[in-house]
């Protein structure tokens, strides 16, 4: 062994993440995706364009067309 590599090796056990940490991270990713999906569904189906109307007519028309795409009543 070279003197330049002494103490730089990592044991395989310490390199792997703890299963509880991986599981918690996975649940946080799922929860964040669910929250984003619920906000998007609210914006398209319930909001009637009020959420995006302050940004201009382009986003309002885009969300309005999305309602037609999903078959939601809007008129």
N, CA, C, O and CB atoms as a CASP TS submission, in Angstrom:
PFRMAT TS
TARGET T0000
AUTHOR 0000-0000-0000
METHOD Language model
MODEL 1
PARENT N/A
ATOM      1  N   UNK     1       0.829  -1.176   0.000  1.00  0.00           N
ATOM      2  CA  UNK     1       0.000   0.000   0.000  1.00  0.00           C
ATOM      3  C   UNK     1       0.874   1.240   0.000  1.00  0.00           C
ATOM      4  O   UNK     1       1.864   1.312   0.729  1.00  0.00           O
ATOM      5  CB  UNK     1      -0.944  -0.003   1.198  1.00  0.00           C
ATOM      6  N   UNK     2       0.514   2.194  -0.803  1.00  0.00           N
ATOM      7  CA  UNK     2       1.267   3.431  -0.928  1.00  0.00           C
ATOM      8  C   UNK     2       0.967   4.355   0.248  1.00  0.00           C
ATOM      9  O   UNK     2      -0.133   4.308   0.799  1.00  0.00           O
ATOM     10  CB  UNK     2       0.942   4.128  -2.255  1.00  0.00           C
ATOM     11  N   UNK     3       1.915   5.188   0.640  1.00  0.00           N
ATOM     12  CA  UNK     3       1.645   6.124   1.744  1.00  0.00           C
ATOM     13  C   UNK     3       0.599   7.169   1.362  1.00  0.00           C
ATOM     14  O   UNK     3       0.044   7.823   2.245  1.00  0.00           O
ATOM     15  CB  UNK     3       2.937   6.825   2.171  1.00  0.00           C
ATOM     16  N   UNK     4       0.314   7.344   0.065  1.00  0.00           N
ATOM     17  CA  UNK     4      -0.678   8.339  -0.367  1.00  0.00           C
ATOM     18  C   UNK     4      -2.114   7.828  -0.224  1.00  0.00           C
ATOM     19  O   UNK     4      -3.061   8.615  -0.226  1.00  0.00           O
ATOM     20  CB  UNK     4      -0.419   8.737  -1.818  1.00  0.00           C
ATOM     21  N   UNK     5      -2.268   6.508  -0.100  1.00  0.00           N
ATOM     22  CA  UNK     5      -3.616   5.949  -0.020  1.00  0.00           C
ATOM     23  C   UNK     5      -3.986   5.480   1.371  1.00  0.00           C
ATOM     24  O   UNK     5      -5.076   4.940   1.559  1.00  0.00           O
ATOM     25  CB  UNK     5      -3.749   4.809  -0.974  1.00  0.00           C
ATOM     26  N   UNK     6      -3.132   5.663   2.336  1.00  0.00           N
ATOM     27  CA  UNK     6      -3.419   5.211   3.689  1.00  0.00           C
ATOM     28  C   UNK     6      -4.547   6.068   4.258  1.00  0.00           C
ATOM     29  O   UNK     6      -4.467   7.296   4.248  1.00  0.00           O
ATOM     30  CB  UNK     6      -2.148   5.284   4.590  1.00  0.00           C
ATOM     31  N   UNK     7      -5.589   5.418   4.750  1.00  0.00           N
ATOM     32  CA  UNK     7      -6.692   6.117   5.411  1.00  0.00           C
ATOM     33  C   UNK     7      -7.716   6.720   4.465  1.00  0.00           C
ATOM     34  O   UNK     7      -8.612   7.433   4.917  1.00  0.00           O
ATOM     35  CB  UNK     7      -6.148   7.192   6.269  1.00  0.00           C
ATOM     36  N   UNK     8      -7.616   6.460   3.171  1.00  0.00           N
ATOM     37  CA  UNK     8      -8.575   7.054   2.243  1.00  0.00           C
ATOM     38  C   UNK     8      -9.621   6.061   1.769  1.00  0.00           C
ATOM     39  O   UNK     8     -10.526   6.433   1.021  1.00  0.00           O
ATOM     40  CB  UNK     8      -7.853   7.627   1.055  1.00  0.00           C
ATOM     41  N   UNK     9      -9.519   4.805   2.188  1.00  0.00           N
ATOM     42  CA  UNK     9     -10.504   3.824   1.760  1.00  0.00           C
ATOM     43  C   UNK     9     -11.740   3.946   2.640  1.00  0.00           C
ATOM     44  O   UNK     9     -11.645   4.259   3.826  1.00  0.00           O
ATOM     45  CB  UNK     9      -9.924   2.387   1.817  1.00  0.00           C
ATOM     46  N   UNK    10     -12.905   3.694   2.039  1.00  0.00           N
ATOM     47  CA  UNK    10     -14.171   3.772   2.755  1.00  0.00           C
ATOM     48  C   UNK    10     -14.728   2.372   2.889  1.00  0.00           C
ATOM     49  O   UNK    10     -14.771   1.617   1.918  1.00  0.00           O
ATOM     50  CB  UNK    10     -15.179   4.707   2.030  1.00  0.00           C
ATOM     51  N   UNK    11     -15.152   2.029   4.085  1.00  0.00           N
ATOM     52  CA  UNK    11     -15.740   0.718   4.307  1.00  0.00           C
ATOM     53  C   UNK    11     -17.090   0.646   3.600  1.00  0.00           C
ATOM     54  O   UNK    11     -17.819   1.638   3.582  1.00  0.00           O
ATOM     55  CB  UNK    11     -15.893   0.430   5.823  1.00  0.00           C
ATOM     56  N   UNK    12     -17.443  -0.496   3.018  1.00  0.00           N
ATOM     57  CA  UNK    12     -18.718  -0.616   2.296  1.00  0.00           C
ATOM     58  C   UNK    12     -19.936  -0.337   3.181  1.00  0.00           C
ATOM     59  O   UNK    12     -20.944   0.169   2.688  1.00  0.00           O
ATOM     60  CB  UNK    12     -18.838  -2.004   1.700  1.00  0.00           C
ATOM     61  N   UNK    13     -19.863  -0.656   4.471  1.00  0.00           N
ATOM     62  CA  UNK    13     -21.007  -0.441   5.358  1.00  0.00           C
ATOM     63  C   UNK    13     -21.292   1.047   5.552  1.00  0.00           C
ATOM     64  O   UNK    13     -22.453   1.452   5.621  1.00  0.00           O
ATOM     65  CB  UNK    13     -20.758  -1.104   6.713  1.00  0.00           C
ATOM     66  N   UNK    14     -20.245   1.856   5.639  1.00  0.00           N
ATOM     67  CA  UNK    14     -20.446   3.277   5.898  1.00  0.00           C
ATOM     68  C   UNK    14     -20.870   4.035   4.637  1.00  0.00           C
ATOM     69  O   UNK    14     -21.404   5.139   4.743  1.00  0.00           O
ATOM     70  CB  UNK    14     -19.173   3.886   6.465  1.00  0.00           C
ATOM     71  N   UNK    15     -20.644   3.470   3.454  1.00  0.00           N
ATOM     72  CA  UNK    15     -21.005   4.148   2.213  1.00  0.00           C
ATOM     73  C   UNK    15     -22.501   4.031   1.921  1.00  0.00           C
ATOM     74  O   UNK    15     -23.062   4.909   1.265  1.00  0.00           O
ATOM     75  CB  UNK    15     -20.202   3.576   1.052  1.00  0.00           C
ATOM     76  N   UNK    16     -23.152   2.983   2.386  1.00  0.00           N
ATOM     77  CA  UNK    16     -24.575   2.782   2.128  1.00  0.00           C
ATOM     78  C   UNK    16     -25.407   3.622   3.091  1.00  0.00           C
ATOM     79  O   UNK    16     -25.053   3.779   4.259  1.00  0.00           O
ATOM     80  CB  UNK    16     -24.948   1.290   2.254  1.00  0.00           C
ATOM     81  N   UNK    17     -26.518   4.160   2.585  1.00  0.00           N
ATOM     82  CA  UNK    17     -27.414   4.938   3.427  1.00  0.00           C
ATOM     83  C   UNK    17     -28.233   3.995   4.302  1.00  0.00           C
ATOM     84  O   UNK    17     -28.493   2.850   3.934  1.00  0.00           O
ATOM     85  CB  UNK    17     -28.339   5.837   2.569  1.00  0.00           C
ATOM     86  N   UNK    18     -28.628   4.492   5.447  1.00  0.00           N
ATOM     87  CA  UNK    18     -29.450   3.725   6.363  1.00  0.00           C
ATOM     88  C   UNK    18     -30.831   3.518   5.735  1.00  0.00           C
ATOM     89  O   UNK    18     -31.374   4.458   5.155  1.00  0.00           O
ATOM     90  CB  UNK    18     -29.562   4.440   7.741  1.00  0.00           C
ATOM     91  N   UNK    19     -31.414   2.324   5.830  1.00  0.00           N
ATOM     92  CA  UNK    19     -32.719   2.074   5.191  1.00  0.00           C
ATOM     93  C   UNK    19     -33.822   3.021   5.658  1.00  0.00           C
ATOM     94  O   UNK    19     -34.685   3.392   4.862  1.00  0.00           O
ATOM     95  CB  UNK    19     -33.148   0.654   5.457  1.00  0.00           C
ATOM     96  N   UNK    20     -33.813   3.415   6.919  1.00  0.00           N
ATOM     97  CA  UNK    20     -34.845   4.334   7.408  1.00  0.00           C
ATOM     98  C   UNK    20     -34.687   5.711   6.770  1.00  0.00           C
ATOM     99  O   UNK    20     -35.681   6.396   6.528  1.00  0.00           O
ATOM    100  CB  UNK    20     -34.783   4.451   8.942  1.00  0.00           C
ATOM    101  N   UNK    21     -33.458   6.121   6.496  1.00  0.00           N
ATOM    102  CA  UNK    21     -33.223   7.409   5.846  1.00  0.00           C
ATOM    103  C   UNK    21     -33.724   7.379   4.410  1.00  0.00           C
ATOM    104  O   UNK    21     -34.344   8.336   3.945  1.00  0.00           O
ATOM    105  CB  UNK    21     -31.730   7.770   5.882  1.00  0.00           C
ATOM    106  N   UNK    22     -33.460   6.294   3.712  1.00  0.00           N
ATOM    107  CA  UNK    22     -33.915   6.153   2.332  1.00  0.00           C
ATOM    108  C   UNK    22     -35.438   6.131   2.286  1.00  0.00           C
ATOM    109  O   UNK    22     -36.042   6.757   1.416  1.00  0.00           O
ATOM    110  CB  UNK    22     -33.335   4.873   1.690  1.00  0.00           C
ATOM    111  N   UNK    23     -36.055   5.421   3.207  1.00  0.00           N
ATOM    112  CA  UNK    23     -37.505   5.328   3.251  1.00  0.00           C
ATOM    113  C   UNK    23     -38.132   6.688   3.545  1.00  0.00           C
ATOM    114  O   UNK    23     -39.136   7.051   2.933  1.00  0.00           O
ATOM    115  CB  UNK    23     -37.940   4.307   4.299  1.00  0.00           C
ATOM    116  N   UNK    24     -37.555   7.435   4.469  1.00  0.00           N
ATOM    117  CA  UNK    24     -38.062   8.774   4.787  1.00  0.00           C
ATOM    118  C   UNK    24     -37.916   9.703   3.594  1.00  0.00           C
ATOM    119  O   UNK    24     -38.831  10.469   3.290  1.00  0.00           O
ATOM    120  CB  UNK    24     -37.325   9.358   6.001  1.00  0.00           C
ATOM    121  N   UNK    25     -36.781   9.646   2.916  1.00  0.00           N
ATOM    122  CA  UNK    25     -36.572  10.481   1.728  1.00  0.00           C
ATOM    123  C   UNK    25     -37.586  10.150   0.644  1.00  0.00           C
ATOM    124  O   UNK    25     -38.128  11.047  -0.003  1.00  0.00           O
ATOM    125  CB  UNK    25     -35.147  10.300   1.186  1.00  0.00           C
ATOM    126  N   UNK    26     -37.843   8.861   0.446  1.00  0.00           N
ATOM    127  CA  UNK    26     -38.814   8.455  -0.570  1.00  0.00           C
ATOM    128  C   UNK    26     -40.209   8.966  -0.232  1.00  0.00           C
ATOM    129  O   UNK    26     -40.924   9.425  -1.123  1.00  0.00           O
ATOM    130  CB  UNK    26     -38.835   6.929  -0.710  1.00  0.00           C
ATOM    131  N   UNK    27     -40.608   8.899   1.023  1.00  0.00           N
ATOM    132  CA  UNK    27     -41.922   9.401   1.419  1.00  0.00           C
ATOM    133  C   UNK    27     -42.005  10.917   1.278  1.00  0.00           C
ATOM    134  O   UNK    27     -43.060  11.441   0.920  1.00  0.00           O
ATOM    135  CB  UNK    27     -42.233   8.994   2.858  1.00  0.00           C
ATOM    136  N   UNK    28     -40.928  11.620   1.548  1.00  0.00           N
ATOM    137  CA  UNK    28     -40.930  13.072   1.373  1.00  0.00           C
ATOM    138  C   UNK    28     -41.081  13.447  -0.099  1.00  0.00           C
ATOM    139  O   UNK    28     -41.768  14.416  -0.423  1.00  0.00           O
ATOM    140  CB  UNK    28     -39.642  13.681   1.943  1.00  0.00           C
ATOM    141  N   UNK    29     -40.449  12.694  -0.985  1.00  0.00           N
ATOM    142  CA  UNK    29     -40.579  12.942  -2.424  1.00  0.00           C
ATOM    143  C   UNK    29     -42.015  12.679  -2.872  1.00  0.00           C
ATOM    144  O   UNK    29     -42.574  13.455  -3.647  1.00  0.00           O
ATOM    145  CB  UNK    29     -39.591  12.055  -3.227  1.00  0.00           C
ATOM    146  N   UNK    30     -42.613  11.595  -2.392  1.00  0.00           N
ATOM    147  CA  UNK    30     -44.003  11.275  -2.742  1.00  0.00           C
ATOM    148  C   UNK    30     -44.948  12.347  -2.210  1.00  0.00           C
ATOM    149  O   UNK    30     -45.874  12.759  -2.908  1.00  0.00           O
ATOM    150  CB  UNK    30     -44.401   9.889  -2.185  1.00  0.00           C
ATOM    151  N   UNK    31     -44.722  12.799  -0.978  1.00  0.00           N
ATOM    152  CA  UNK    31     -45.587  13.833  -0.391  1.00  0.00           C
ATOM    153  C   UNK    31     -45.469  15.149  -1.159  1.00  0.00           C
ATOM    154  O   UNK    31     -46.476  15.815  -1.399  1.00  0.00           O
ATOM    155  CB  UNK    31     -45.228  14.056   1.092  1.00  0.00           C
ATOM    156  N   UNK    32     -44.260  15.526  -1.543  1.00  0.00           N
ATOM    157  CA  UNK    32     -44.073  16.763  -2.308  1.00  0.00           C
ATOM    158  C   UNK    32     -44.752  16.663  -3.673  1.00  0.00           C
ATOM    159  O   UNK    32     -45.370  17.624  -4.130  1.00  0.00           O
ATOM    160  CB  UNK    32     -42.573  17.068  -2.484  1.00  0.00           C
ATOM    161  N   UNK    33     -44.640  15.514  -4.318  1.00  0.00           N
ATOM    162  CA  UNK    33     -45.291  15.330  -5.621  1.00  0.00           C
ATOM    163  C   UNK    33     -46.812  15.377  -5.472  1.00  0.00           C
ATOM    164  O   UNK    33     -47.497  15.928  -6.334  1.00  0.00           O
ATOM    165  CB  UNK    33     -44.859  13.989  -6.261  1.00  0.00           C
ATOM    166  N   UNK    34     -47.342  14.813  -4.399  1.00  0.00           N
ATOM    167  CA  UNK    34     -48.788  14.832  -4.177  1.00  0.00           C
ATOM    168  C   UNK    34     -49.278  16.251  -3.925  1.00  0.00           C
ATOM    169  O   UNK    34     -50.346  16.626  -4.407  1.00  0.00           O
ATOM    170  CB  UNK    34     -49.163  13.927  -2.997  1.00  0.00           C
ATOM    171  N   UNK    35     -48.522  17.040  -3.185  1.00  0.00           N
ATOM    172  CA  UNK    35     -48.908  18.426  -2.916  1.00  0.00           C
ATOM    173  C   UNK    35     -48.907  19.238  -4.201  1.00  0.00           C
ATOM    174  O   UNK    35     -49.835  20.008  -4.450  1.00  0.00           O
ATOM    175  CB  UNK    35     -47.962  19.063  -1.885  1.00  0.00           C
ATOM    176  N   UNK    36     -47.884  19.075  -5.012  1.00  0.00           N
ATOM    177  CA  UNK    36     -47.822  19.793  -6.289  1.00  0.00           C
ATOM    178  C   UNK    36     -48.983  19.373  -7.190  1.00  0.00           C
ATOM    179  O   UNK    36     -49.582  20.214  -7.860  1.00  0.00           O
ATOM    180  CB  UNK    36     -46.470  19.532  -6.998  1.00  0.00           C
ATOM    181  N   UNK    37     -49.305  18.077  -7.211  1.00  0.00           N
ATOM    182  CA  UNK    37     -50.417  17.591  -8.035  1.00  0.00           C
ATOM    183  C   UNK    37     -51.745  18.153  -7.550  1.00  0.00           C
ATOM    184  O   UNK    37     -52.590  18.519  -8.367  1.00  0.00           O
ATOM    185  CB  UNK    37     -50.464  16.060  -8.025  1.00  0.00           C
ATOM    186  N   UNK    38     -51.946  18.228  -6.243  1.00  0.00           N
ATOM    187  CA  UNK    38     -53.193  18.785  -5.715  1.00  0.00           C
ATOM    188  C   UNK    38     -53.327  20.273  -6.028  1.00  0.00           C
ATOM    189  O   UNK    38     -54.424  20.748  -6.324  1.00  0.00           O
ATOM    190  CB  UNK    38     -53.268  18.566  -4.208  1.00  0.00           C
ATOM    191  N   UNK    39     -52.228  21.002  -5.965  1.00  0.00           N
ATOM    192  CA  UNK    39     -52.269  22.424  -6.315  1.00  0.00           C
ATOM    193  C   UNK    39     -52.600  22.588  -7.795  1.00  0.00           C
ATOM    194  O   UNK    39     -53.378  23.467  -8.164  1.00  0.00           O
ATOM    195  CB  UNK    39     -50.921  23.111  -5.984  1.00  0.00           C
ATOM    196  N   UNK    40     -52.018  21.751  -8.636  1.00  0.00           N
ATOM    197  CA  UNK    40     -52.310  21.826 -10.070  1.00  0.00           C
ATOM    198  C   UNK    40     -53.764  21.479 -10.356  1.00  0.00           C
ATOM    199  O   UNK    40     -54.407  22.137 -11.175  1.00  0.00           O
ATOM    200  CB  UNK    40     -51.387  20.889 -10.853  1.00  0.00           C
ATOM    201  N   UNK    41     -54.289  20.457  -9.693  1.00  0.00           N
ATOM    202  CA  UNK    41     -55.694  20.102  -9.887  1.00  0.00           C
ATOM    203  C   UNK    41     -56.614  21.212  -9.408  1.00  0.00           C
ATOM    204  O   UNK    41     -57.622  21.501 -10.053  1.00  0.00           O
ATOM    205  CB  UNK    41     -56.020  18.804  -9.157  1.00  0.00           C
ATOM    206  N   UNK    42     -56.283  21.839  -8.285  1.00  0.00           N
ATOM    207  CA  UNK    42     -57.076  22.969  -7.803  1.00  0.00           C
ATOM    208  C   UNK    42     -57.055  24.110  -8.816  1.00  0.00           C
ATOM    209  O   UNK    42     -58.091  24.699  -9.121  1.00  0.00           O
ATOM    210  CB  UNK    42     -56.551  23.457  -6.438  1.00  0.00           C
ATOM    211  N   UNK    43     -55.879  24.412  -9.330  1.00  0.00           N
ATOM    212  CA  UNK    43     -55.750  25.525 -10.277  1.00  0.00           C
ATOM    213  C   UNK    43     -56.532  25.272 -11.550  1.00  0.00           C
ATOM    214  O   UNK    43     -57.072  26.212 -12.134  1.00  0.00           O
ATOM    215  CB  UNK    43     -54.287  25.766 -10.614  1.00  0.00           C
ATOM    216  N   UNK    44     -56.607  24.019 -11.999  1.00  0.00           N
ATOM    217  CA  UNK    44     -57.293  23.733 -13.256  1.00  0.00           C
ATOM    218  C   UNK    44     -58.799  23.572 -13.050  1.00  0.00           C
ATOM    219  O   UNK    44     -59.585  24.097 -13.839  1.00  0.00           O
ATOM    220  CB  UNK    44     -56.715  22.471 -13.894  1.00  0.00           C
ATOM    221  N   UNK    45     -59.211  22.859 -12.011  1.00  0.00           N
ATOM    222  CA  UNK    45     -60.620  22.499 -11.898  1.00  0.00           C
ATOM    223  C   UNK    45     -61.463  23.416 -11.011  1.00  0.00           C
ATOM    224  O   UNK    45     -62.654  23.579 -11.278  1.00  0.00           O
ATOM    225  CB  UNK    45     -60.718  21.126 -11.383  1.00  0.00           C
ATOM    226  N   UNK    46     -60.900  24.011  -9.982  1.00  0.00           N
ATOM    227  CA  UNK    46     -61.702  24.741  -9.013  1.00  0.00           C
ATOM    228  C   UNK    46     -61.525  26.247  -9.117  1.00  0.00           C
ATOM    229  O   UNK    46     -62.466  27.005  -8.884  1.00  0.00           O
ATOM    230  CB  UNK    46     -61.359  24.289  -7.626  1.00  0.00           C
ATOM    231  N   UNK    47     -60.349  26.670  -9.459  1.00  0.00           N
ATOM    232  CA  UNK    47     -59.979  28.077  -9.335  1.00  0.00           C
ATOM    233  C   UNK    47     -60.624  28.991 -10.367  1.00  0.00           C
ATOM    234  O   UNK    47     -60.730  30.193 -10.125  1.00  0.00           O
ATOM    235  CB  UNK    47     -58.508  28.205  -9.432  1.00  0.00           C
ATOM    236  N   UNK    48     -61.052  28.472 -11.491  1.00  0.00           N
ATOM    237  CA  UNK    48     -61.661  29.258 -12.568  1.00  0.00           C
ATOM    238  C   UNK    48     -60.762  30.376 -13.080  1.00  0.00           C
ATOM    239  O   UNK    48     -61.263  31.394 -13.558  1.00  0.00           O
ATOM    240  CB  UNK    48     -62.961  29.846 -12.093  1.00  0.00           C
ATOM    241  N   UNK    49     -59.467  30.210 -12.991  1.00  0.00           N
ATOM    242  CA  UNK    49     -58.541  31.187 -13.544  1.00  0.00           C
ATOM    243  C   UNK    49     -58.173  32.324 -12.626  1.00  0.00           C
ATOM    244  O   UNK    49     -57.373  33.174 -13.017  1.00  0.00           O
ATOM    245  CB  UNK    49     -59.103  31.741 -14.758  1.00  0.00           C
ATOM    246  N   UNK    50     -58.714  32.385 -11.424  1.00  0.00           N
ATOM    247  CA  UNK    50     -58.401  33.486 -10.510  1.00  0.00           C
ATOM    248  C   UNK    50     -56.951  33.441 -10.040  1.00  0.00           C
ATOM    249  O   UNK    50     -56.341  34.483  -9.798  1.00  0.00           O
ATOM    250  CB  UNK    50     -59.333  33.448  -9.307  1.00  0.00           C
ATOM    251  N   UNK    51     -56.408  32.255  -9.913  1.00  0.00           N
ATOM    252  CA  UNK    51     -55.034  32.107  -9.428  1.00  0.00           C
ATOM    253  C   UNK    51     -54.029  32.668 -10.420  1.00  0.00           C
ATOM    254  O   UNK    51     -53.026  33.256 -10.016  1.00  0.00           O
ATOM    255  CB  UNK    51     -54.724  30.640  -9.152  1.00  0.00           C
ATOM    256  N   UNK    52     -54.279  32.498 -11.699  1.00  0.00           N
ATOM    257  CA  UNK    52     -53.328  32.934 -12.719  1.00  0.00           C
ATOM    258  C   UNK    52     -53.760  34.199 -13.438  1.00  0.00           C
ATOM    259  O   UNK    52     -53.042  34.676 -14.318  1.00  0.00           O
ATOM    260  CB  UNK    52     -53.124  31.842 -13.720  1.00  0.00           C
ATOM    261  N   UNK    53     -54.914  34.757 -13.088  1.00  0.00           N
ATOM    262  CA  UNK    53     -55.395  35.937 -13.809  1.00  0.00           C
ATOM    263  C   UNK    53     -54.525  37.161 -13.552  1.00  0.00           C
ATOM    264  O   UNK    53     -54.477  38.064 -14.386  1.00  0.00           O
ATOM    265  CB  UNK    53     -56.830  36.240 -13.415  1.00  0.00           C
ATOM    266  N   UNK    54     -53.843  37.207 -12.427  1.00  0.00           N
ATOM    267  CA  UNK    54     -52.981  38.344 -12.123  1.00  0.00           C
ATOM    268  C   UNK    54     -51.726  38.345 -12.986  1.00  0.00           C
ATOM    269  O   UNK    54     -51.080  39.385 -13.118  1.00  0.00           O
ATOM    270  CB  UNK    54     -52.598  38.332 -10.653  1.00  0.00           C
ATOM    271  N   UNK    55     -51.364  37.213 -13.576  1.00  0.00           N
ATOM    272  CA  UNK    55     -50.142  37.129 -14.377  1.00  0.00           C
ATOM    273  C   UNK    55     -50.376  37.494 -15.832  1.00  0.00           C
ATOM    274  O   UNK    55     -49.420  37.603 -16.600  1.00  0.00           O
ATOM    275  CB  UNK    55     -49.564  35.738 -14.294  1.00  0.00           C
ATOM    276  N   UNK    56     -51.594  37.680 -16.215  1.00  0.00           N
ATOM    277  CA  UNK    56     -51.884  38.049 -17.599  1.00  0.00           C
ATOM    278  C   UNK    56     -52.849  37.092 -18.237  1.00  0.00           C
ATOM    279  O   UNK    56     -53.194  36.059 -17.662  1.00  0.00           O
ATOM    280  CB  UNK    56     -50.618  38.106 -18.409  1.00  0.00           C
ATOM    281  N   UNK    57     -53.282  37.434 -19.421  1.00  0.00           N
ATOM    282  CA  UNK    57     -54.307  36.628 -20.071  1.00  0.00           C
ATOM    283  C   UNK    57     -53.753  35.330 -20.667  1.00  0.00           C
ATOM    284  O   UNK    57     -54.509  34.381 -20.875  1.00  0.00           O
ATOM    285  CB  UNK    57     -54.976  37.438 -21.154  1.00  0.00           C
ATOM    286  N   UNK    58     -52.456  35.274 -20.942  1.00  0.00           N
ATOM    287  CA  UNK    58     -51.892  34.065 -21.553  1.00  0.00           C
ATOM    288  C   UNK    58     -52.043  32.861 -20.627  1.00  0.00           C
ATOM    289  O   UNK    58     -52.516  31.809 -21.056  1.00  0.00           O
ATOM    290  CB  UNK    58     -50.408  34.281 -21.900  1.00  0.00           C
ATOM    291  N   UNK    59     -51.646  33.005 -19.362  1.00  0.00           N
ATOM    292  CA  UNK    59     -51.767  31.882 -18.430  1.00  0.00           C
ATOM    293  C   UNK    59     -53.217  31.562 -18.124  1.00  0.00           C
ATOM    294  O   UNK    59     -53.566  30.402 -17.903  1.00  0.00           O
ATOM    295  CB  UNK    59     -51.026  32.182 -17.139  1.00  0.00           C
ATOM    296  N   UNK    60     -54.069  32.586 -18.110  1.00  0.00           N
ATOM    297  CA  UNK    60     -55.489  32.345 -17.890  1.00  0.00           C
ATOM    298  C   UNK    60     -56.056  31.501 -19.035  1.00  0.00           C
ATOM    299  O   UNK    60     -56.791  30.542 -18.796  1.00  0.00           O
ATOM    300  CB  UNK    60     -56.257  33.683 -17.764  1.00  0.00           C
ATOM    301  N   UNK    61     -55.724  31.850 -20.250  1.00  0.00           N
ATOM    302  CA  UNK    61     -56.215  31.090 -21.406  1.00  0.00           C
ATOM    303  C   UNK    61     -55.624  29.686 -21.431  1.00  0.00           C
ATOM    304  O   UNK    61     -56.302  28.740 -21.832  1.00  0.00           O
ATOM    305  CB  UNK    61     -55.879  31.823 -22.713  1.00  0.00           C
ATOM    306  N   UNK    62     -54.384  29.538 -21.014  1.00  0.00           N
ATOM    307  CA  UNK    62     -53.755  28.221 -20.962  1.00  0.00           C
ATOM    308  C   UNK    62     -54.480  27.325 -19.970  1.00  0.00           C
ATOM    309  O   UNK    62     -54.753  26.163 -20.272  1.00  0.00           O
ATOM    310  CB  UNK    62     -52.271  28.344 -20.584  1.00  0.00           C
ATOM    311  N   UNK    63     -54.797  27.853 -18.780  1.00  0.00           N
ATOM    312  CA  UNK    63     -55.514  27.043 -17.798  1.00  0.00           C
ATOM    313  C   UNK    63     -56.948  26.783 -18.257  1.00  0.00           C
ATOM    314  O   UNK    63     -57.506  25.722 -17.978  1.00  0.00           O
ATOM    315  CB  UNK    63     -55.511  27.736 -16.424  1.00  0.00           C
ATOM    316  N   UNK    64     -57.543  27.744 -18.957  1.00  0.00           N
ATOM    317  CA  UNK    64     -58.890  27.568 -19.479  1.00  0.00           C
ATOM    318  C   UNK    64     -58.915  26.452 -20.520  1.00  0.00           C
ATOM    319  O   UNK    64     -59.832  25.631 -20.529  1.00  0.00           O
ATOM    320  CB  UNK    64     -59.409  28.883 -20.086  1.00  0.00           C
ATOM    321  N   UNK    65     -57.926  26.419 -21.385  1.00  0.00           N
ATOM    322  CA  UNK    65     -57.826  25.343 -22.367  1.00  0.00           C
ATOM    323  C   UNK    65     -57.563  24.003 -21.692  1.00  0.00           C
ATOM    324  O   UNK    65     -58.018  22.965 -22.173  1.00  0.00           O
ATOM    325  CB  UNK    65     -56.721  25.645 -23.376  1.00  0.00           C
ATOM    326  N   UNK    66     -56.838  24.022 -20.589  1.00  0.00           N
ATOM    327  CA  UNK    66     -56.612  22.793 -19.822  1.00  0.00           C
ATOM    328  C   UNK    66     -57.904  22.240 -19.250  1.00  0.00           C
ATOM    329  O   UNK    66     -58.092  21.025 -19.188  1.00  0.00           O
ATOM    330  CB  UNK    66     -55.624  23.046 -18.698  1.00  0.00           C
ATOM    331  N   UNK    67     -58.793  23.129 -18.833  1.00  0.00           N
ATOM    332  CA  UNK    67     -60.098  22.677 -18.342  1.00  0.00           C
ATOM    333  C   UNK    67     -60.876  22.001 -19.462  1.00  0.00           C
ATOM    334  O   UNK    67     -61.511  20.970 -19.242  1.00  0.00           O
ATOM    335  CB  UNK    67     -60.906  23.860 -17.767  1.00  0.00           C
ATOM    336  N   UNK    68     -60.831  22.573 -20.657  1.00  0.00           N
ATOM    337  CA  UNK    68     -61.512  21.941 -21.794  1.00  0.00           C
ATOM    338  C   UNK    68     -60.870  20.591 -22.130  1.00  0.00           C
ATOM    339  O   UNK    68     -61.566  19.635 -22.468  1.00  0.00           O
ATOM    340  CB  UNK    68     -61.475  22.871 -23.029  1.00  0.00           C
ATOM    341  N   UNK    69     -59.558  20.523 -22.036  1.00  0.00           N
ATOM    342  CA  UNK    69     -58.843  19.279 -22.328  1.00  0.00           C
ATOM    343  C   UNK    69     -59.271  18.164 -21.385  1.00  0.00           C
ATOM    344  O   UNK    69     -59.448  17.025 -21.816  1.00  0.00           O
ATOM    345  CB  UNK    69     -57.333  19.494 -22.229  1.00  0.00           C
ATOM    346  N   UNK    70     -59.440  18.479 -20.102  1.00  0.00           N
ATOM    347  CA  UNK    70     -59.830  17.480 -19.127  1.00  0.00           C
ATOM    348  C   UNK    70     -61.339  17.246 -19.065  1.00  0.00           C
ATOM    349  O   UNK    70     -61.808  16.361 -18.351  1.00  0.00           O
ATOM    350  CB  UNK    70     -59.332  17.884 -17.781  1.00  0.00           C
ATOM    351  N   UNK    71     -62.088  18.041 -19.815  1.00  0.00           N
ATOM    352  CA  UNK    71     -63.537  17.856 -19.839  1.00  0.00           C
ATOM    353  C   UNK    71     -64.252  18.483 -18.660  1.00  0.00           C
ATOM    354  O   UNK    71     -65.388  18.115 -18.361  1.00  0.00           O
ATOM    355  CB  UNK    71     -63.854  16.407 -19.883  1.00  0.00           C
ATOM    356  N   UNK    72     -63.608  19.425 -17.985  1.00  0.00           N
ATOM    357  CA  UNK    72     -64.236  20.081 -16.840  1.00  0.00           C
ATOM    358  C   UNK    72     -65.143  21.198 -17.338  1.00  0.00           C
ATOM    359  O   UNK    72     -64.783  21.916 -18.271  1.00  0.00           O
ATOM    360  CB  UNK    72     -63.167  20.638 -15.857  1.00  0.00           C
ATOM    361  N   UNK    73     -66.320  21.352 -16.725  1.00  0.00           N
ATOM    362  CA  UNK    73     -67.198  22.450 -17.146  1.00  0.00           C
ATOM    363  C   UNK    73     -66.625  23.782 -16.677  1.00  0.00           C
ATOM    364  O   UNK    73     -66.173  23.913 -15.539  1.00  0.00           O
ATOM    365  CB  UNK    73     -68.635  22.253 -16.591  1.00  0.00           C
ATOM    366  N   UNK    74     -66.652  24.758 -17.562  1.00  0.00           N
ATOM    367  CA  UNK    74     -66.106  26.057 -17.180  1.00  0.00           C
ATOM    368  C   UNK    74     -66.940  27.225 -17.668  1.00  0.00           C
ATOM    369  O   UNK    74     -66.623  28.371 -17.351  1.00  0.00           O
ATOM    370  CB  UNK    74     -64.715  26.193 -17.703  1.00  0.00           C
ATOM    371  N   UNK    75     -67.976  26.981 -18.414  1.00  0.00           N
ATOM    372  CA  UNK    75     -68.818  28.074 -18.904  1.00  0.00           C
ATOM    373  C   UNK    75     -70.199  27.939 -18.298  1.00  0.00           C
ATOM    374  O   UNK    75     -71.077  28.757 -18.574  1.00  0.00           O
ATOM    375  CB  UNK    75     -68.898  28.076 -20.456  1.00  0.00           C
TER
END
